[in-house]
Amino acid sequence: MDITATANALLPLLGGKENIASAAHCATRLRLVLVDDSKVDKAAIGKLDGVKGCFSNAGQIQVIFGTGLVNKVHAEFIKAAGVSESSKSEAADIAAKKLNPLQRIARLLSNIFVPIIPAIVASGLLMGLLGMVKTYGWADANSALFVMLDMFSSAAFIILPILIGFTAAREFGGNPYLGATLGGILTHPALTNAWGVAGGFHTMNFFGLEIAMIGYQGTVFPVLLTVWFMSVLEKQLRRVIPNALDLILTPFLTVVISGFVAMLFIGPAGRALGDGISFVLSTLIAHAGWFAGFLFGGLYSAIVITGIHHSFHAVEAGLLGNPKIGVNFLLPIWSMANIAQGGACLAVYFKTRDAKIKAIAVPSAFSAMLGITEAALFGINLRFVKPFLAALAGGALGGAWVVANHVGMNAVGLTAIPGLAIVQANSLLSYIIGLVIAFGSAFTLSLLLKYKTDSE
């Protein structure tokens, strides 16, 4: 392909130079923030040489080119548009101004939780492996090796408030180390471990108020709300405290005041909020059973289009950290929805006679099988609509299966085939069957439904 020609042809289809507010790229996509999104001709962009798809998401127009090629197109595009190169984060910040309040909250939670997903995945994977070792008797559960590995597997969940405190403070505009300190206060050894409450806990009389000395290990909302309060307080203190005393007084007052507010008010309220959400979801799954999985699995991909799905990380982390639940029963449902997008997308390869669509469909389907659905979702399935509907049906059927068979996961972040690494040992077979149901039903429906590509 002629990269310069493609970059130049892209510009008028985006509304011209004056409509480009920011241009950045990630590993596979050109990420553009425009002044007026209505001027974009997505259909024409999709027909350009080298373009694998074009969609709007999170306030950005994203054009899929693929690994390696996107770098070259981006370099030519910023020359043609006469704009300076923007980083991915800068483009995201500009795009955030175009989001509605609900999308902004979802983006905020995503920015807080995505950085700590590797720690949770590592712990969840180790937890799953140890579960298999214990279930099948491959090693003595009382051996020093097993005990030490068990410590390693639970560490991320025990210090979860510290991890969240750091990333949340950075996102809220506060000092990340003060945020981590507040997370440390909420998990201090002087407090009874949240997982050991059944063995009893003590209270402390604070000027007539009886404070339950229970830790917040594994919780999410108490530290989120506390760090938000801390960040607001820190900013206000910096406005009134003289510069000469700022280094000493601001962090001192921030930690002391926020610590008291956390222990007396925000902590208990946040715990109640998290427990309430977990209770509603677990009750719904318990009573509605397979129908809840059918509903969630069918709707998830539609929610992905809005970007609100990023906020689910907070809920999933709360489920894992809840001593009464301790398992992520939502992620298997999302996995079914994701792999169903891959099945529907792959069917398009066999159905279409358009060489360009065929070239896009296979890598997009493979990506969805690994849990990354944007290319399949926006590049293929939504373009022809009926494959998207087939994927919704596949996700619903797979979701119903995994809920009916009580499939659970030990972490967040991994879905579809990579999700096999964090599935609980006793759920592994049911999870694999669910993947086959979701993928197979979406593939079959997408193959049977009647639709044509533009060229046909």
C-alpha positions in Angstrom: 0.0 0.0 0.0 1.0 3.6 -0.5 1.1 4.9 3.1 1.3 8.6 2.2 -1.7 8.2 -0.1 -3.7 6.5 2.6 -2.8 9.2 5.2 -3.7 12.0 2.7 -7.0 10.3 1.7 -7.9 9.9 5.4 -7.8 13.6 6.2 -10.8 14.8 4.1 -12.9 11.9 5.4 -12.3 13.1 8.9 -13.6 16.6 8.1 -10.3 18.2 7.1 -7.3 19.7 8.9 -9.4 22.1 11.0 -11.4 19.2 12.4 -8.4 17.4 13.9 -7.9 18.3 17.6 -5.4 15.6 18.5 -3.7 12.6 16.8 -2.1 9.7 18.7 -1.8 6.0 18.2 -1.6 2.7 20.2 -0.2 -0.6 19.1 -2.8 -1.2 16.4 -5.1 1.9 16.1 -4.9 5.5 15.1 -6.6 7.5 17.9 -8.0 10.8 16.8 -9.9 13.4 18.8 -12.0 15.6 16.5 -13.8 18.9 16.9 -16.9 17.5 15.3 -17.4 13.8 15.1 -20.4 14.2 12.8 -18.1 15.1 9.9 -16.5 11.6 9.8 -17.4 9.3 6.9 -16.7 5.9 8.6 -17.9 3.9 5.7 -15.5 5.6 3.3 -12.6 5.3 5.8 -13.2 1.5 6.1 -12.7 1.2 2.3 -9.2 2.8 2.3 -6.2 0.6 1.6 -4.8 -0.8 4.8 -7.8 0.2 7.0 -9.2 -2.8 9.0 -12.0 -0.9 10.7 -13.2 2.5 12.0 -15.2 3.2 15.1 -16.0 5.7 17.8 -15.1 4.9 21.4 -14.4 7.0 24.6 -14.6 10.3 22.7 -12.2 9.2 20.0 -12.3 8.1 16.4 -10.2 5.0 16.2 -8.9 3.7 12.9 -7.5 0.1 12.9 -4.4 -0.5 10.8 -2.6 -3.2 12.8 0.8 -3.6 14.5 3.7 -1.8 12.8 1.6 -0.2 10.0 -0.1 2.2 12.4 3.2 3.8 13.3 4.0 4.6 9.7 0.5 5.9 8.9 0.5 8.1 12.0 3.8 9.7 11.1 2.5 10.5 7.6 -0.9 11.6 8.9 0.4 14.2 11.4 2.5 15.7 8.5 -0.6 15.9 6.3 -2.8 17.3 9.0 -0.2 19.8 10.2 -0.7 18.8 13.9 1.9 17.9 16.5 2.3 14.4 17.8 0.2 13.6 20.9 0.8 10.9 23.4 -2.0 8.3 24.0 -2.7 9.7 27.4 -2.9 13.3 26.1 -5.4 12.2 23.4 -7.4 10.4 26.1 -7.5 13.4 28.3 -8.8 15.6 25.5 -11.3 13.0 24.5 -12.5 12.7 28.1 -14.1 16.1 27.9 -16.5 14.8 25.3 -17.8 12.0 27.5 -21.0 12.0 29.5 -20.8 11.7 33.3 -21.3 8.0 33.4 -18.6 7.4 30.8 -16.2 9.7 32.8 -16.8 7.6 36.0 -16.2 4.4 34.0 -13.0 5.9 32.6 -11.8 7.1 36.0 -12.3 3.6 37.6 -10.6 2.0 34.6 -7.5 4.3 35.1 -7.4 3.3 38.7 -7.7 -0.4 38.3 -6.0 -1.2 35.1 -2.5 -0.6 36.5 -3.0 -3.0 39.3 -4.5 -5.8 37.2 -1.1 -7.5 36.7 -0.7 -8.0 40.4 -4.2 -9.4 40.8 -3.8 -11.7 37.8 -0.5 -13.0 39.1 -2.1 -13.7 42.5 -5.2 -15.2 40.9 -3.1 -17.5 38.6 -1.1 -18.7 41.6 -4.2 -19.2 43.6 -5.7 -21.3 40.8 -2.6 -23.4 40.5 -2.5 -24.0 44.2 -6.2 -24.9 44.1 -5.4 -27.6 41.5 -2.5 -28.9 43.5 -4.7 -29.2 46.6 -7.7 -30.7 44.8 -5.7 -33.4 43.1 -3.3 -34.0 46.0 -0.2 -33.2 44.0 1.6 -31.9 47.1 1.2 -31.7 50.8 -0.9 -28.6 51.7 1.0 -28.3 55.0 4.5 -28.3 53.4 6.7 -25.2 53.6 6.6 -24.7 49.9 2.8 -24.8 49.7 2.4 -22.5 52.7 4.8 -19.9 51.2 3.2 -20.0 47.8 -0.2 -19.6 49.5 1.2 -16.4 51.1 2.4 -15.2 47.8 -1.1 -15.8 46.2 -3.0 -13.8 48.8 -0.6 -10.9 49.2 -2.2 -8.7 46.4 -5.7 -9.0 47.9 -4.5 -8.3 51.4 -2.8 -5.1 50.4 -5.4 -4.2 47.7 -6.4 -1.0 49.5 -2.7 0.1 49.4 -2.5 -0.5 45.7 -5.8 1.2 45.0 -4.8 4.1 47.3 -1.7 4.8 45.3 -3.4 4.7 41.8 -6.6 6.4 43.0 -4.7 9.3 44.5 -2.7 9.8 41.3 -6.0 9.8 39.4 -7.8 12.2 41.8 -4.9 14.6 41.8 -3.6 13.8 45.3 -0.2 12.6 46.5 0.0 8.8 45.6 2.2 8.0 48.6 -0.3 9.6 51.0 -3.0 7.5 49.2 -1.0 4.4 49.8 -0.5 5.4 53.5 -4.3 5.6 54.0 -4.6 2.2 52.4 -2.0 1.1 55.0 -4.1 2.6 57.8 -7.2 0.6 56.6 -5.2 -2.6 56.6 -3.1 -2.0 59.8 -2.2 -5.1 61.9 -3.9 -3.4 64.9 -7.2 -4.0 63.1 -8.7 -7.5 63.0 -8.1 -9.1 59.6 -11.3 -8.9 57.5 -11.0 -12.6 56.8 -10.8 -13.5 60.5 -13.8 -11.6 61.7 -15.7 -14.9 62.3 -13.3 -15.5 65.2 -14.4 -12.3 66.9 -13.2 -8.7 67.0 -12.9 -5.9 69.5 -14.3 -2.4 69.5 -12.9 0.9 70.7 -14.8 3.7 72.4 -14.0 7.0 70.7 -15.7 9.9 72.5 -18.9 7.8 73.0 -18.7 6.2 69.5 -18.1 2.4 69.4 -15.6 1.8 66.6 -15.4 -1.8 65.2 -11.7 -2.5 64.9 -12.0 -4.5 61.7 -9.5 -4.2 58.8 -10.4 -3.5 55.2 -8.2 -6.1 53.5 -9.5 -6.9 50.0 -12.1 -4.1 50.0 -12.4 -1.5 47.3 -15.0 1.2 48.0 -13.7 2.3 51.5 -10.2 3.2 50.1 -11.7 4.7 46.9 -13.9 7.1 48.8 -11.3 7.8 51.4 -8.6 8.7 48.9 -11.1 10.9 47.0 -11.7 12.8 50.3 -8.0 12.9 51.0 -7.2 14.4 47.6 -9.8 17.1 47.9 -8.6 17.9 51.5 -5.0 18.0 50.3 -5.7 20.5 47.6 -7.6 22.8 50.0 -4.9 22.6 52.6 -2.2 23.6 50.0 -4.2 26.8 49.3 -4.2 28.0 52.9 -1.0 26.7 54.4 2.1 29.0 53.8 4.7 27.6 51.4 7.3 27.5 54.1 5.2 25.0 56.1 3.6 23.1 53.3 6.1 20.2 53.3 5.4 19.6 57.0 1.8 20.5 57.7 0.0 19.5 54.5 0.9 15.8 54.6 0.5 15.7 58.4 -2.9 17.2 58.5 -4.0 15.3 55.4 -3.2 11.9 56.9 -4.5 12.6 60.4 -7.8 14.2 59.3 -8.4 11.7 56.5 -7.5 8.8 58.8 -10.1 9.8 61.4 -12.8 10.4 58.7 -11.9 7.0 57.1 -12.2 5.1 60.4 -15.2 6.8 61.7 -17.4 7.4 58.7 -16.1 6.6 55.2 -14.7 3.1 56.0 -17.9 1.7 57.5 -20.1 3.3 54.8 -17.8 2.1 52.0 -17.8 -1.4 53.4 -21.6 -1.3 53.5 -21.7 -0.1 49.9 -19.4 -2.9 48.7 -21.2 -5.6 50.7 -24.5 -4.3 49.4 -23.4 -4.5 45.7 -21.9 -8.0 46.3 -25.1 -9.1 48.1 -27.4 -7.9 45.3 -25.3 -9.6 42.6 -24.8 -12.8 44.5 -28.6 -12.9 45.4 -29.5 -12.3 41.7 -27.2 -15.0 40.5 -28.4 -17.4 43.3 -32.1 -16.8 42.6 -32.3 -16.0 38.9 -29.6 -18.6 38.2 -29.0 -19.3 34.5 -31.3 -16.5 33.4 -29.1 -13.9 35.1 -26.1 -15.4 33.2 -28.2 -15.3 30.0 -29.1 -11.7 30.5 -25.6 -10.5 31.6 -23.9 -12.5 28.8 -26.3 -11.1 26.2 -26.0 -7.5 27.3 -22.2 -7.3 28.0 -21.0 -6.6 24.4 -23.7 -3.9 24.1 -22.3 -2.3 27.2 -18.7 -2.5 25.9 -19.8 -0.2 23.0 -20.5 2.6 25.6 -17.2 2.0 27.4 -19.0 1.7 30.8 -17.7 -1.9 31.2 -14.4 -0.5 32.5 -16.2 0.3 35.8 -16.8 -3.4 36.4 -13.2 -3.9 37.6 -14.1 -2.3 40.9 -17.1 -4.6 41.4 -15.1 -7.7 40.5 -12.3 -6.7 42.8 -14.9 -6.3 45.6 -16.2 -9.8 45.0 -12.8 -11.3 45.2 -12.0 -9.4 48.4 -15.3 -10.1 50.1 -14.7 -12.9 52.8 -18.2 -14.2 52.2 -17.8 -14.6 48.5 -14.1 -14.6 47.5 -14.6 -15.5 43.9 -15.3 -13.6 40.7 -18.5 -15.0 39.2 -18.9 -12.1 36.7 -15.7 -12.6 34.7 -16.7 -16.0 33.3 -19.9 -14.4 31.9 -17.8 -11.6 30.3 -15.5 -14.3 28.8 -18.5 -15.9 27.1 -19.5 -12.6 25.5 -16.0 -11.9 24.3 -15.3 -15.2 22.7 -18.8 -15.1 21.1 -17.7 -12.0 19.3 -14.8 -14.0 17.9 -17.1 -16.8 16.7 -19.4 -14.4 14.9 -16.5 -12.6 13.4 -14.9 -15.8 12.1 -18.1 -16.8 10.4 -17.9 -13.7 8.3 -14.7 -15.0 6.9 -16.4 -18.0 5.5 -19.5 -16.1 4.4 -18.0 -13.1 2.6 -16.4 -13.0 -0.9 -14.7 -9.7 -0.2 -11.0 -10.2 0.1 -10.4 -7.2 2.3 -13.1 -8.4 4.8 -11.6 -11.9 4.8 -8.2 -10.4 5.6 -9.6 -8.5 8.6 -11.9 -11.2 9.9 -9.3 -13.9 10.9 -6.9 -11.8 13.0 -9.9 -9.9 14.5 -11.6 -13.2 15.5 -8.3 -14.6 16.9 -7.9 -11.4 19.0 -11.4 -11.8 20.4 -10.5 -15.4 21.4 -7.8 -13.9 23.5 -10.2 -11.5 25.1 -9.5 -8.3 23.0 -12.8 -7.7 21.1 -12.5 -4.2 19.6 -11.3 -5.3 16.2 -14.0 -7.9 15.8 -16.7 -5.8 17.5 -16.2 -2.6 15.6 -14.3 -3.7 12.5 -16.6 -6.6 11.5 -19.6 -7.5 13.6 -21.2 -4.1 14.1 -20.4 -3.2 10.5 -22.8 -5.9 9.3 -25.1 -5.8 12.4 -26.3 -9.4 12.2 -23.0 -11.0 13.3 -23.2 -8.7 16.3 -26.7 -10.0 17.1 -25.4 -13.5 16.7 -22.6 -12.7 19.1 -25.1 -11.4 21.7 -27.0 -14.7 21.4 -23.8 -16.7 21.8 -22.7 -14.7 24.9 -26.2 -15.2 26.4 -26.1 -18.9 26.0 -22.5 -19.2 27.3 -23.4 -16.9 30.2 -26.3 -19.1 31.1 -24.1 -22.2 31.1 -21.3 -20.8 33.3 -23.8 -19.5 35.9 -25.8 -22.7 35.9 -22.6 -24.6 36.6 -21.2 -22.1 39.2 -18.0 -21.3 37.3 -15.8 -18.9 39.2 -12.4 -17.1 38.7 -9.6 -16.1 41.0 -8.7 -12.7 39.5 -9.8 -10.0 37.1 -8.6 -9.0 33.6 -8.2 -12.3 31.7 -11.1 -13.5 29.6 -11.9 -16.0 26.9 -9.0 -18.5 26.3 -6.4 -16.8 28.6 -9.1 -16.9 31.3 -8.3 -20.6 31.6 -5.3 -19.6 33.7 -7.4 -18.1 36.5 -10.5 -20.4 36.5 -11.1 -22.3 39.7 -9.9 -25.9 39.4 -13.3 -27.4 40.0 -14.8 -25.2 37.3 -12.3 -25.7 34.5 -14.2 -28.3 32.4 -17.5 -26.3 32.7 -15.6 -23.1 31.6 -14.2 -24.9 28.5 -17.7 -26.2 27.6 -19.1 -22.7 28.0 -16.4 -21.3 25.6 -17.4 -23.9 23.1 -21.1 -23.1 23.5 -20.6 -19.4 23.2 -18.2 -19.5 20.3 -20.0 -22.3 18.4 -23.5 -20.8 18.7 -22.3 -17.4 17.7 -20.4 -18.8 14.7 -23.4 -20.9 13.6 -25.9 -18.1 13.8 -23.6 -15.6 12.1 -23.1 -18.1 9.3 -26.8 -18.8 8.8 -28.1 -15.3 9.0 -28.5 -13.4 5.7 -26.4 -10.3 5.1 -23.9 -8.9 2.5 -20.9 -6.8 2.6 -21.0 -3.4 0.8 -19.1 -4.6 -2.2 -21.4 -7.6 -2.6 
